[in-house]
Amino acid sequence: FGIQSVLVWCNAEQRIYEGLTNCTYQVAMRMDCFWPNQIVDRFFMQIHQTYFQDCALTGRLLHDPAISVLAPFIAVPVLVTLVMTALVV
Protein backbone atom coordinates (compact mmCIF):
# COMPACT_ATOMS: atom_id res chain seq x y z
CA PHE A 1 0.00 0.00 0.00
CA GLY A 2 1.04 3.58 -0.57
CA ILE A 3 0.80 6.20 2.13
CA GLN A 4 -2.44 7.54 0.62
CA SER A 5 -4.06 4.08 0.79
CA VAL A 6 -3.06 3.69 4.44
CA LEU A 7 -4.54 7.09 5.28
CA VAL A 8 -7.84 6.19 3.63
CA TRP A 9 -8.06 2.82 5.42
CA CYS A 10 -7.14 4.40 8.76
CA ASN A 11 -9.66 7.23 8.43
CA ALA A 12 -12.85 6.05 10.13
CA GLU A 13 -15.05 8.40 8.11
CA GLN A 14 -13.85 6.97 4.78
CA ARG A 15 -14.20 3.27 5.62
CA ILE A 16 -17.06 1.02 4.64
CA TYR A 17 -16.82 -0.76 7.97
CA GLU A 18 -20.47 -0.34 8.91
CA GLY A 19 -21.56 -1.73 5.54
CA LEU A 20 -19.24 -4.71 5.93
CA THR A 21 -20.62 -5.40 9.40
CA ASN A 22 -24.18 -5.21 8.09
CA CYS A 23 -23.28 -7.52 5.20
CA THR A 24 -21.88 -10.21 7.51
CA TYR A 25 -25.00 -9.88 9.66
CA GLN A 26 -27.32 -10.29 6.65
CA VAL A 27 -25.39 -13.34 5.36
CA ALA A 28 -25.48 -14.96 8.81
CA MET A 29 -29.23 -14.36 9.12
CA ARG A 30 -29.93 -15.82 5.67
CA MET A 31 -27.86 -18.89 6.53
CA ASP A 32 -29.80 -19.18 9.80
CA CYS A 33 -26.63 -18.72 11.85
CA PHE A 34 -25.95 -16.78 15.00
CA TRP A 35 -24.26 -13.43 14.59
CA PRO A 36 -21.59 -12.68 15.58
CA ASN A 37 -20.02 -16.09 15.42
CA GLN A 38 -16.56 -17.58 15.29
CA ILE A 39 -16.35 -17.40 11.50
CA VAL A 40 -17.29 -13.71 11.48
CA ASP A 41 -14.77 -13.02 14.26
CA ARG A 42 -12.00 -14.71 12.28
CA PHE A 43 -13.04 -12.81 9.15
CA PHE A 44 -12.83 -9.45 10.94
CA MET A 45 -9.49 -10.39 12.51
CA GLN A 46 -8.13 -11.20 9.05
CA ILE A 47 -9.49 -7.91 7.68
CA HIS A 48 -7.81 -5.99 10.51
CA GLN A 49 -4.50 -7.80 10.08
CA THR A 50 -4.54 -7.18 6.33
CA TYR A 51 -5.81 -3.63 6.03
CA PHE A 52 -5.37 -1.92 9.40
CA GLN A 53 -1.97 -3.17 10.57
CA ASP A 54 -0.29 0.16 9.70
CA CYS A 55 -2.90 2.36 11.36
CA ALA A 56 -1.72 4.33 14.36
CA LEU A 57 -3.44 3.76 17.67
CA THR A 58 -3.70 7.52 18.22
CA GLY A 59 -7.25 8.62 18.84
CA ARG A 60 -8.49 5.12 19.64
CA LEU A 61 -6.80 4.65 22.98
CA LEU A 62 -8.44 5.67 26.22
CA HIS A 63 -6.82 8.68 27.83
CA ASP A 64 -6.99 10.08 31.33
CA PRO A 65 -9.25 13.12 31.54
CA ALA A 66 -7.76 16.58 31.85
CA ILE A 67 -6.77 17.64 35.35
CA SER A 68 -9.51 20.31 35.27
CA VAL A 69 -12.07 17.51 34.94
CA LEU A 70 -10.37 15.02 37.22
CA ALA A 71 -9.62 17.37 40.14
CA PRO A 72 -13.25 18.06 41.14
CA PHE A 73 -14.04 14.34 41.11
CA ILE A 74 -11.21 13.81 43.59
CA ALA A 75 -11.51 17.00 45.66
CA VAL A 76 -15.27 16.97 46.32
CA PRO A 77 -15.42 13.50 47.95
CA VAL A 78 -12.31 14.27 50.00
CA LEU A 79 -13.79 17.55 51.23
CA VAL A 80 -17.17 15.95 51.99
CA THR A 81 -15.40 13.23 53.98
CA LEU A 82 -13.41 15.82 55.95
CA VAL A 83 -16.51 17.94 56.66
CA MET A 84 -18.55 14.91 57.77
CA THR A 85 -15.70 13.77 60.00
CA ALA A 86 -15.43 17.25 61.54
CA LEU A 87 -19.19 17.36 62.18
CA VAL A 88 -19.22 13.96 63.87
CA VAL A 89 -16.17 14.56 66.05
N, C-alpha and C positions, 0 to 999 in steps of 0.2 A: 504494500500500500504506500501511496505517497502521503505527504504531510496533510494535504487537503482532504484526502479520503479519511484519514484518522480523525481530523477535526469534525467532519460530518458525522461519523459514527459515534463520536464521543459527545456530540451536542444533543442533549435530550429532546430539544424542540424539533430536530430534523430527523429523528429516528421514526421508524414505523413499528416501534415496539408494541404499542397498544394494539395495533392491527394484527401483529403476529400472535400476541396473547389470545386475542379473540378468535383467530383462526384455529389455534390448537384446541381451544374450548369447543368450537363448533364441530371440529373433526371428532373429538372425544365423545361429544353428545350423540353424533350420528352413528358412531360405532358402539353406542350404548356402554361407554366406559366412564369410570370416574375421572374427574378432572379436579385438580392436577393429579397426575399419577407419575410413576417412576419413569416411564418412557418420556413424558413431557419434561420432567426434571432433567433427565440426561440430555434431551434435545436443547434445552435452554443453557445448560452448562457448556455444551459444545459450541453453541452460538457465542456465548460470552468468551470462551477460550479462543475462538477464531477471530471474532470481530472487535472485541473490546479489551484485548490484552494490553494494548498500548495506551489506553485511556488513563489519565491521571485520576487519583482518588480525591483531588481537591474538589470541594463543594459537596461531596457525598458523605464525608466523614462527620460524625457528631463532634461538635465543639462545645467547650465550656461557655456559658453565657458571659457577657461582659460584666465587669466588676460592678458597674452601676445597677445591673439587674440582680446580681448575686448577693451583694451586700445587704439589701433590705431583707432578703429571705433568711439571712443569717442573724442580722442584728435584731430584728423584731422579736423572734422567739427568745433570744438571750435576754433582751431587756424585759420582756414579759415575765420570764423566769425570775429575774432579779427582783422585780417589783413585787411579785407574788410572795417570794421568800421574805422580803422586807416587811410586807404586810402581816405575814403569819408570825414572824419572830418579833 
